Amino acid sequence: MALLYELVWRLLHCLLQLQRAAAAWFRGRVWRRGGRLWRTAGAALLLHETLGFSSQKKTAKPRRYRWVADGKALEKLPLHVGLLVVEEEQQYTDIASLVVWCMAVGISYVSVYDHEGVFRRNNSRLMEEILKQQQELLGSESCKYSLEFLNNGTDQHALTCPTVVKVLSPDDGKLSIVRAAQQLCKAVEQKERTSKDINVTVLDSLLRESKNIPDPDLVLKFGPVDSTLGFLPWHIRLTEFISLPSHKDVSYEDLLSALRCYAACEQRLGK
């Protein structure tokens, strides 16, 4: 009986060893096949990503196309945008970027104003920064845009484009109205005009520049002060104002959001 138990025990032991060997052999085959499968799948995924990235690089469109598309998608686009800076420090790069983005979306006139006249006194520096940002932001597409830089309506730097940039200071605000009034008084004194000739139309014609620049449709005010600080008081009777916290580190999305607000607003024009 003991001999029978020993034979059964040895038989079970042999079967267990065979089972372990078969399991090990099976796992090895699966692992090798799985490894090949994983390597094949990884290589295919890597190839797909590589080809996909190359294709994306080849088909990627310049940012200019997005900006142009954004401008066309707006229900209405301002013809003239004013950039009103009421902060103590002026950042030339940020203002230059705003000007270039305005150009890219299709805005024809851009006015830059600060209440201390810093940009006016340094208009050459601002113009250089605008040209620099135009090259950096538009790249090879920058040649498709050009710019006309006006200072005081007479000092012109034609840079060959449909967008006109005007740098303003407080002298273009209330002081320009004072000068126009003095000019009318002098004309009456010299009998070139009579007091009956003086009306809104005559004053308006004296306040207009030699170039036919329209009144601002939209003014973006940068800074915490709730005041226009002398920005063209004669020309903003129908202008829409949108306030932004600061022009420092301003983004294209900030500009686009303001343009969308303007496009959505209802202008009753005094009705």
C-alpha positions in Angstrom: 0.0 0.0 0.0 2.8 2.3 0.9 4.4 1.5 -2.5 1.2 2.5 -4.3 1.0 5.8 -2.5 4.7 6.5 -3.5 4.0 5.8 -7.1 0.9 8.0 -7.1 2.9 10.8 -5.5 5.7 10.5 -8.0 3.2 10.6 -10.9 1.5 13.7 -9.5 4.9 15.3 -9.1 5.9 14.5 -12.7 2.5 16.0 -13.9 3.1 19.1 -11.9 6.6 19.5 -13.4 5.2 19.1 -16.9 2.5 21.7 -16.2 5.1 24.2 -15.0 7.3 23.6 -18.1 4.4 23.9 -20.4 3.3 27.2 -18.7 6.8 28.6 -18.9 7.1 27.7 -22.6 3.7 29.2 -23.3 4.5 32.4 -21.5 7.8 32.7 -23.4 6.1 32.4 -26.7 3.4 34.9 -25.8 6.0 37.4 -24.4 8.1 37.1 -27.6 5.1 37.6 -29.8 3.8 40.4 -27.6 7.1 42.1 -27.6 7.2 42.0 -31.3 3.7 43.3 -31.4 4.4 46.1 -29.0 7.6 47.0 -30.9 5.6 46.9 -34.2 2.8 49.0 -32.7 5.3 51.5 -31.2 7.1 51.9 -34.5 3.9 52.4 -36.3 2.7 55.0 -33.8 6.1 56.8 -34.0 6.0 56.7 -37.8 2.4 58.0 -37.8 3.3 60.9 -35.4 6.4 61.7 -37.4 4.5 61.8 -40.7 1.6 63.6 -39.1 3.9 66.2 -37.6 5.7 66.7 -41.0 2.3 67.0 -42.7 1.1 69.5 -40.1 4.3 71.5 -40.6 3.8 71.5 -44.3 0.1 72.4 -44.2 0.2 74.9 -41.2 -0.9 78.3 -42.2 0.7 81.5 -41.0 -1.0 83.3 -38.1 -1.9 86.1 -40.5 -4.6 83.9 -42.1 -6.2 83.4 -38.7 -6.2 87.2 -38.0 -7.6 87.9 -41.4 -10.3 85.3 -40.9 -11.1 86.8 -37.5 -11.6 90.2 -39.0 -13.9 88.9 -41.7 -15.9 86.9 -39.2 -16.9 90.0 -37.2 -20.3 91.4 -38.0 -18.8 94.9 -38.2 -15.2 96.0 -38.1 -14.2 99.5 -36.9 -12.6 101.6 -39.6 -10.6 103.7 -37.1 -9.4 102.4 -33.7 -7.9 104.6 -31.1 -5.4 103.3 -28.5 -5.7 105.5 -25.4 -3.0 104.9 -22.8 -3.7 106.5 -19.4 -0.9 104.7 -17.5 2.3 106.2 -16.1 4.7 104.0 -18.1 4.4 103.4 -21.9 5.5 100.2 -23.5 6.4 100.6 -27.1 6.5 96.9 -27.9 3.0 96.3 -26.7 1.5 99.2 -28.5 3.4 98.2 -31.7 2.0 94.7 -31.4 -1.5 96.2 -31.1 -1.0 98.3 -34.2 0.2 95.3 -36.2 -2.7 93.1 -35.1 -5.1 95.9 -36.1 -3.4 96.0 -39.5 -3.8 92.2 -39.8 -7.5 92.1 -39.0 -8.2 94.8 -41.6 -8.4 98.1 -39.6 -7.5 101.0 -41.8 -6.7 103.7 -39.3 -5.0 103.5 -35.9 -4.5 106.4 -33.5 -2.1 106.2 -30.6 -2.5 108.6 -27.7 -1.1 109.2 -24.2 -1.9 112.2 -22.0 1.7 113.1 -21.5 2.6 113.1 -25.2 5.4 110.6 -24.8 4.6 108.7 -28.0 4.4 112.0 -29.9 7.8 113.1 -28.7 9.3 109.7 -29.5 7.3 108.9 -32.7 10.4 107.7 -34.5 11.1 105.1 -31.9 7.5 104.0 -32.0 7.6 103.7 -35.8 10.8 101.6 -35.6 9.1 99.3 -33.0 6.0 98.9 -35.2 8.2 97.9 -38.2 10.1 95.5 -35.9 6.9 93.9 -34.6 5.5 93.8 -38.1 8.4 91.6 -39.2 8.3 89.4 -36.1 4.6 88.8 -36.0 3.9 88.6 -39.7 7.3 87.1 -40.8 7.5 86.6 -44.6 3.9 87.9 -44.9 5.0 91.3 -43.6 5.8 92.4 -47.2 2.0 92.1 -48.0 1.3 94.9 -45.5 2.4 98.5 -45.5 2.0 101.5 -43.4 1.6 105.3 -43.5 2.8 107.0 -40.4 1.4 110.5 -39.8 2.6 113.1 -37.4 0.7 116.4 -37.1 -0.9 115.7 -40.4 2.1 117.0 -42.3 5.1 114.9 -41.3 4.5 111.8 -43.3 6.6 108.6 -43.6 5.0 106.6 -46.4 5.7 103.0 -45.9 3.4 101.9 -48.7 0.3 100.4 -47.0 -3.4 100.9 -46.6 -3.1 101.3 -42.8 -2.6 104.8 -41.5 -1.1 105.3 -38.0 -1.5 108.7 -36.3 0.3 109.6 -33.1 -1.7 112.0 -31.0 -1.0 114.1 -27.9 -3.1 116.6 -25.8 -2.2 119.3 -28.4 -4.6 117.5 -30.8 -7.4 117.8 -28.3 -8.6 120.9 -26.5 -5.6 123.0 -27.7 -6.6 122.3 -31.3 -10.1 123.7 -30.6 -8.6 126.8 -29.0 -6.4 127.3 -32.0 -9.3 126.9 -34.4 -11.3 129.5 -32.4 -8.4 131.9 -32.4 -8.1 131.4 -36.2 -11.8 132.2 -36.6 -11.6 135.3 -34.4 -8.6 136.6 -36.4 -10.5 136.1 -39.6 -13.4 138.1 -38.3 -11.1 140.8 -37.0 -9.5 141.1 -40.4 -12.9 141.1 -42.0 -12.2 137.9 -43.9 -15.3 136.4 -42.2 -18.3 137.7 -40.4 -19.7 136.4 -37.1 -22.6 135.0 -39.0 -20.2 132.8 -41.0 -19.1 131.0 -37.9 -20.9 127.7 -37.4 -20.3 124.1 -36.5 -19.5 123.2 -40.1 -16.8 125.8 -40.4 -15.2 124.9 -37.1 -15.3 121.2 -38.0 -13.5 121.9 -41.3 -10.7 123.7 -39.4 -10.3 120.8 -37.0 -10.0 118.2 -39.7 -6.6 117.1 -40.9 -5.3 117.6 -44.4 -5.8 113.9 -44.8 -9.4 112.7 -44.6 -9.1 110.6 -41.5 -12.5 109.5 -40.1 -13.5 109.9 -36.5 -12.6 106.9 -34.3 -15.3 104.2 -34.3 -13.7 102.4 -31.3 -11.3 103.6 -28.6 -9.5 101.1 -26.4 -8.6 102.7 -23.1 -5.7 101.2 -21.2 -5.4 101.9 -17.5 -7.3 102.5 -14.2 -8.3 106.1 -14.9 -11.9 106.6 -16.0 -11.2 109.6 -18.2 -10.3 110.3 -21.8 -7.7 112.8 -20.6 -8.2 115.1 -23.6 -8.4 112.5 -26.4 -9.9 114.3 -29.4 -13.0 115.8 -27.7 -14.4 117.0 -31.0 -14.2 113.7 -32.8 -15.5 111.1 -30.3 -19.2 112.0 -30.1 -20.2 108.7 -31.7 -17.2 106.7 -30.5 -17.5 103.4 -28.6 -15.1 103.1 -25.6 -13.9 99.8 -24.2 -11.7 99.8 -21.1 -8.8 97.3 -20.6 -6.7 97.0 -17.4 -3.4 97.7 -19.0 -1.5 97.7 -22.3 1.4 95.9 -20.8 1.6 92.3 -21.9 -1.6 92.7 -23.9 -2.5 89.8 -26.1 -4.2 89.3 -29.5 -7.0 87.6 -27.6 -7.6 90.8 -25.6 -7.9 92.8 -28.9 -10.1 90.3 -30.5 -12.4 90.2 -27.5 -12.7 94.0 -27.6 -13.5 93.9 -31.3 -16.2 91.3 -30.7 -17.7 93.5 -28.0 -17.8 96.4 -30.5 -19.3 94.2 -33.2 -22.1 93.1 -30.8 -23.0 96.6 -29.5 -25.9 98.5 -30.9 -25.0 102.1 -31.9 -28.2 104.2 -32.1 -26.3 107.2 -33.4 -28.3 109.6 -31.3 -31.7 108.0 -32.1 
